[in-house]
Amino acid sequence: MLRAVSRPRRPVAALGIGTPVSEPSDDILTRPLGIDAPKPSRLAVLRPYVRYVAPGLGGVAVLGIGLLTLTGDPHGGEPRAVAMIAVRESAPQARAGAPAAAAEAQPDAPAAPPSLQSSAGDVERASGVTVTRPAGTAAPEEAVIIRVPAPDSTRLAAAPDPRLTERGRHGVMPRLGEGRLRALDAYARPDDGSGSARIAILVSGIGTGQAATAAAIARLPPAISLALSPYAADLEKTAARARDAGHEILLQAPMEPFDYPDSDPGPQTLLTSSRPAENFDRLAWAMSRFPGFVGLVNFMGGKLLSDQASLEPILKEIGGRGLGFVDDGASQGSKAAASALKLKVPAARAEIVLDAMARPEAIDRELARLEAQAKKNGFALASASAQQLSIDRIARWARDLEARGIRLVPVSAALRGQPRAAKVSVADH
């Protein structure tokens, strides 16, 4: 039987130098940087002698070696660092009711994003609610009273109506239904025609800016009609959201301006130089973008609107599909009203462009003029673009409009014979 004999290791010479060195240790390699070497425990001091007693102690010696190994470095070789943590007191919080009065003192300030809203005034401007307090009482210290406007109960008919659609080269588009049923009637916002002073406002350009589109749908009164650009994304969803909120919708038709192509409305523009068939195809593309609109409104188009030879076939096509046409009033030389009357196509022209000068005081001045005109004539039609400034001023102006004896009505009221019955008819198809 072979038996292993353990012999003590003798000192060795390092690199041929005669001075003996002791047995090398791995403490330098395993000890973490920046940590002092741990003081050897009593068991560690006895470690050199264990090899002499191991054969006699058997299993007890093995257990002892395991304990020595485990207790050699209490940190197990892991790096460690010490960080000082200073405790500081948080800044004092402002009282919840304190900024409310200051916010209400600036009703025309722009709405802050939801993450920055810190007062009732900010919430009011962003959501359209009105912040009020009981007469003769001071502002509450910890809360405000919020009066939420009653939700609009008017529901628009579902769109698309299969009776009023057909499939064309570019997709589903409107058509005149059986019994001469028109999209102008089916998709219009209901209106009883009451009131001695009525105003219709058409806001165009919906869909091209996400923030302005959301603000127009949420903040403008539902009776205000919205015109969607055919170039916007997610048009079907935007149209559905607008109609769910009670807004009647129209389609913007890109038309040739005088300085075309320096000013270019975009692809599929209706041109005076194009044959009627070409313009019909471009018009079909626009009308296939989303369902549920009651009519079309020009986008630019100063040159086309002044050219009756090019305009009249387009108006006849629009009327023949059961739709109306609105001239936004921006072009002084427009022949749209005369051509529509000649062709018996439902049409109307905006008498005032509210934001022709995009300044708050100018828009307010035009709104006051619109109000005076409605009181004088019984009805007035205006147009505006979907820019944030215009939306803000119109929403602010309309808050107490009924208290001033004026009622908002949809644009279809002008197209359906209220009050322009002489201009409203159905085109021969």
N, C-alpha and C positions, 0 to 999 in steps of 0.2 A: 504494500500500500504506500502510495506517495503522500507525503504530508508537507504542506506549505509552511515554511518557517518565516516569520516576520522578523526582519532585521532593521535596526535603526539606521536612518539615512545620515551619512556623514557629510560634513561641509565639503563644498566643491570650490574649485578655483574658477573665477570669472574671467573669460577672454584671455586666458593664459597668464593672468596676473597672479602672483603668488599669494596674495592676501585672500584668505578664505572668506566667503560670504555665507550668511545663514540662508536657510531655505526660503525661496521666493514666496511672496504673499500676493493675492489678487485684490487686497483691500484698495489699492490705489485705482484699479480699473473699475471696480464695482461701486465704490463710494460715490454718491451724487455730488456734483460740483456745488460748492458753497456750503456744504454740511460738514461740520467737524466729525472726525472719526469717533464713532461711539466707544464709550469706555468699555473695555472688556469686562464681561461678567465673570463671576467666579467659575461658572462652568466653562467659559472660554479659556480661562487660565489653565484649567485641568485638561484641556483638549490634548496637548502633546503626550500626556501619560496614558491616554485611553488605549493606544495601540499595544501597550504592554499587558493590560489586564483583560483585553477583549477575548482572547482564547479561553480564559478561565471563566469569564462571566456569561458567555453564550448569549442568549437572547436578551439579557438585561443590558449588556454592552451595546447591542444593536439599538435598543430603545434609547439608551443614553446618547449615542451618536446622533440619532434623529433629533433629539431635543436640542443638542448643541447646534446642529445645523439651523434649526428653526429660530433659535434665539440669538444667532450671530449678529444679524442686522435687523433691528426692530422696524425699520422702514421698508424692508424688502427691496431696496435699490430703487424705489420710485422717486422721481424728482419732486421737489416741493418748493413753495415760495410763500413768503409772508407778506400780506397786504394790509395796510392800515385803512380802516373804514371810519369815516367821520360822519356823525349823525347831525344833520342840520334840520331846522324847522322849516316847514313849507310856507310859501308866501300866503298871506291872508287872502281868503276868497271874498269877492265882492258879493254883497247881498243880492239875492235873486231879483228883488223888486226895484233895486236902485236904478238900473239903466232904462227902465221902461219909459219914464217920462221924457227922458232925453231923446229916446228913439222916436217917440210920437211927435216931437217938435220938429222933426225933419221928414215929413211924409214923402218928399220927392227924392230921397236918397236912394241910390241903386240897391237892389236886393243883394244881400250877402249870401255866399254858398251855405248850405245847411250846416257844414262843419264849423262855420264862423258865426252863426246866428247866436246872438247873446241877449236879445231883447224881444219884446212883443212886437215892436215896430218891424224888426227884421222878419219875423215869422209872418206878419201881416202882408208885407210886400212880396214875400216869396210864395205864399199860398193863396192869397186873395181873400183871406178872412179879414174881418173888421174888428179891431180891438176897441171896446167901449167900457165905460164905467158908469155906475148909477149917478144921476145928477146930484150934486152937492156933497159927494164923497171924495175923499182923497185916494190916491193910488194905493192899492194894497201893498203891504211890505213884502210879502212872500209870493204873491200870485197876481194875475190879471184875469179879468173876465173876457172871454173870447166869444163873440157872436159869429157863428158860422152861417154863411148864406144858405138859404134853403136850396136843396138840390133841384135842378131843372127836371121837371117831370115829363117834358115833351120827348117822345120817342120817334125817331125817323124810321121809315120803312126799311126792311132788310134789303141789302144789295149784295150781289146783283140779282135782279128779278129776271128769271129765265124768259119771261114774256117779252122782255125789252132788250134782249141780247142776241147777237149772232157772231159766228166765228169768221174772222177775216184772215188775211195773210199774216198779220202781226199778232193775232190773238183775238180774244173776245172783245167786242165793241158794241156800243148801243145801237138800237134801231127803233123805229116806230112800231108799236105793238098793234095787235088786233083792236079794231074799234078806235083807231087813232089814239091809243094810249101812249102818253109821252113820259119819258124819263123826267122831264121838267116838272110834271105833276106828281109822279110816283115817288121821287126821291126828295122832293122839296120839304122844308121844315114847315109844319102846319102853322097857319096864321089866320086869325078870324077877321082881320081887316079893320078892327076897331081902333079908335083913337083919332083925335083931330090933328095931331102932330106926330109924324112917324119918320124915323130915320133908318136907312139901310146902309151898312158899311161892308165893303168887300176888302179883305186883307189878303194880298197876293204874295206868292213866293214861299208858301208853306212847304216844308220838307227839305229845303236846302241847308238849313242850319238847325242842328239838333236842339240847342238851348232855346232859340227863338221859336221853333215849332212847338216845343213842349209848353213854353210860356203862353203862346197864342191859344193853344187848345185849352189850357187849364185856367188862364186868367181872364181872357176875353169873355164877355157875356155870350151864352150859347146862340143868341139870335144873330150875332155877327157871322157872316158867311166867310169861308176860307177858300182860297184858290191854291191848288197844289201845282208845283212845277213838275213837268214830265221828266225832268232830269234827276230828280231826287231818288235816293235809295229807299228800299222798303216802303214803296208807295202804297201798296195795298194795306199794310199795317197802319201806316199813318192815316190813310183815308178812313179806315175802320175806327181808329181812336177818335178822330175828329167827329165822326158821325155819332159814335157812342156818347160823346160829350154834348151832343145836341146841335153841332154846327152843320149847316148845309155846306156842301162843297162844290167847287167848280174846277175846271181844268184850264191851266194856262197854255195857250197856243203860241209857239214862237213865230213871230212875223217879222218881215224885213223892215229894218229902219232905213232912214235916208242915207246914213253913212256906212251902210253894209258894203264890204265885210270888215271895215275897221271896227265897227260895233257889230258883233256877231251874237245873235241870241243863242246859237248852238246848233247841233245837228238837227236835221229834219225841219229846218226853218222854211216857212211858206214864203215863196218868192214871187215877185211880179214878173220875172223872166221865165218862170216855169209854166208848162202847160197845165190846164186844170187837172188832168189825170195824175200828173206828178204831185201836185199839191194835195189831191185827195189821198194819195198813198201816204204822204207825210202826215196828213191829218189823221189817217187811220192808225198810224203808229202811235201818235200821242193819245188817241182815244182808247187805245188798248192797254194803257199803262195801269189803270185802276178803275174799279166800277163805282157807281153811286153818285156821279156828278150830274147836276141839273143843267149845266151849260158850260160855255167856254168864255174866256177873257183873254184879250191880247197880251202878249209879252213883247214889249217894244212895238215895232210894226208901224212906225210913222209913215213910211213910204207905201206899204201895202194898204193901209187903211185909207189913204188918200187916192188910191187907184181903183175906181169902181169896176173897171173891166176885169181886174184880177180878183177883187174882193167879192163880187157878187156870186160867182160860182161857189166860193167857199162858204158864204153865208147860207146859200140855198142848200148845200150839203149838210150844214149844221142843223138848219130847221127841219130838213127832211128826215133827220134821225131823231126828232122829238126833243131837241135841245134848244136852249136860248143862247144869246150872245150878249156879253157885256163889254162895252168900250170903257177902259179905265180912266179916260178923260185926260191923259197926258199929252195926246197929240192934238194940236189945235186945228189941223186941216183934215180931220177924220171925216170920211163920207159914210161911216158905218150906219148911223141912224137913218140917213136918207135911203140907203140901199136896202136896209132891213125893212123899212116901211114899204118900199116898192115891192119887195118879194114876200111880204107878209110873214116875216120871220120874227119871233119874239126877241126883242133887243132893248137895251137901255144903255144910257151913257152916264158915267159919274160926273156930277156937276162940280165937285170939289175934290182935289187931290190933297189929302191932309198933310202929307209929309213931303211935298214938293221942295220945301226948305226944311232940311232935317235938323231943326233946332227946337228945344222944348217950347220956347215962347211962340215960335211960328206955328207949331202944331196946335198949341192951345188956342191961338188966334183963329186958325181954320176951324177948329171944333166949335168955337163960339159962333162963327159965321154959319156953319152947318146947322147949328141949333136954331139960329134966328131965321134961316131960310125955311126950315121945317115948320116953324110956327107961322110963318107968313103964307107958305104955299100948301101946307098940309103934309108934304112929303119931300124928302131930300135924299139923294144917293151920293155916297162918297167912296173913295178908294184910298188905300194906303198899302205900304209895303211891310213885309214881315221882318222889320228890324226892331231890335229890343227897345229903342227909344220910342218908336211909334206905339208898340204894344203897351208900354208903361203909361204913356199919356192917355191913350184911349181907355185903358182899364180904369185909370184914376178918374177920368171925366165921366165914365158911365156909371159910377157907383150909386149916385143919387139922381139919376136921370129921370126916373119916373116921378120923383118928388117935384121935379120942375115941369111936369106935364108933358113929357115926351116919351114915346115908346119905341124901342128898337124892334125892327122887323127884318126878316131875311131878304136877300137880294131877289129871290124868286117872286117876291111881292110885286116888284117892278116888272118882271118878265111875264107874269101871269095875269096882267091886266089890272093891277092895283098899284098905282093909279093910272097906268098908261094902257088903257083898254084898246085904244085905236091902233097901238103898235103890236099887240099880242094876237097871234094867230098861229095856225099850223101850216108850215110850208107844204106845197104839193110835192109828193115824193116821186 
